[in-house]
Amino acid sequence: MIEWGCTFVRRSDGRASEDLAEVYSWCTDPEREKCSGFFARYPRGKGIGDLTPFAGIASGPGPVRPVPAAGNGGIGECLLRTLGRPHEAHVAVSGGIDCWLLAAMLLRAGVRVHAWTLRTGIAGYCEYDQARRMGRALGVPVECTDASYRDFPDALPDFTAAVQFPVYNLHPVSKLLLARAFIKQGITEVITGDGADQVARHDQECDLLPLTLSAFRSQGVRVNAPFLDPAVQACFPTRDPDKSRVRALALALGVPAVPKRSTMFPDVPGCLEHSFRLLEAHLEARTLCAESRA
């Protein structure tokens, strides 16, 4: 199980916190200007100076770097060890192969698999139909939770407070909506294919991955992301942008081959600026008075 740390900021005097509102309360006005610059640079996956965007990815602010291989088996063996053999498992699925590879491996191990996805009906964005086709190929019914276009901006204030970052596109909000649906169903642990792309490509910047796991954690849902396990990362000693190892294993297990598809919510003008204002309001609401900071 990967334990994912929240967003945090470290100041030059060494004080650090996982709670950005707490850090903000420590700041003098000039330091808050620096924080504002940090937020503005966030969409490009970068921090400023000693301000660190992410905690939880072992190597620091955003990158996922494979650890040296240690002769611990192929990717299939490593994924299976990370997944374990529970009696039943809940898997968050989309129309891509990473999550369905994990579902197929669990099925092969005799685990009862429940597949879950978000159904929005938004043209060019909703992946429900593709997920259902993937599920039919493996014999796994796909259970869905419905969300409308309006649900995304409506949930943005809660999402921003939960992850303590502004966003430039509303797609990450889907993670909060899905996590809420899990909790309503009494599901507190979910398996996801998140991280496969970053690990295979040796990405040095990423934004969605920490937001996803922070959103789930804010709702009390634990995430098992097997592709982030160090042993699995070790299976990618060289860059594999096409995820050829993953695709070969998926094909062998009967997962339909589908091309990689970028998933972005329809553009909302001013999304980043609005999200930034929401975050500032959240931080200001929890700012301590100057006397208490002295």
Beta strands, then each sheet from edge to edge (+ up, - down):
strand 1: 9-10
strand 2: 16-17
strand 3: 88-92
strand 4: 112-119
strand 5: 142-146
strand 6: 189-191
strand 7: 222-224
sheet 1: 1+ 2-
sheet 2: 3+ 4+ 5+
sheet 3: 6+ 7+
end
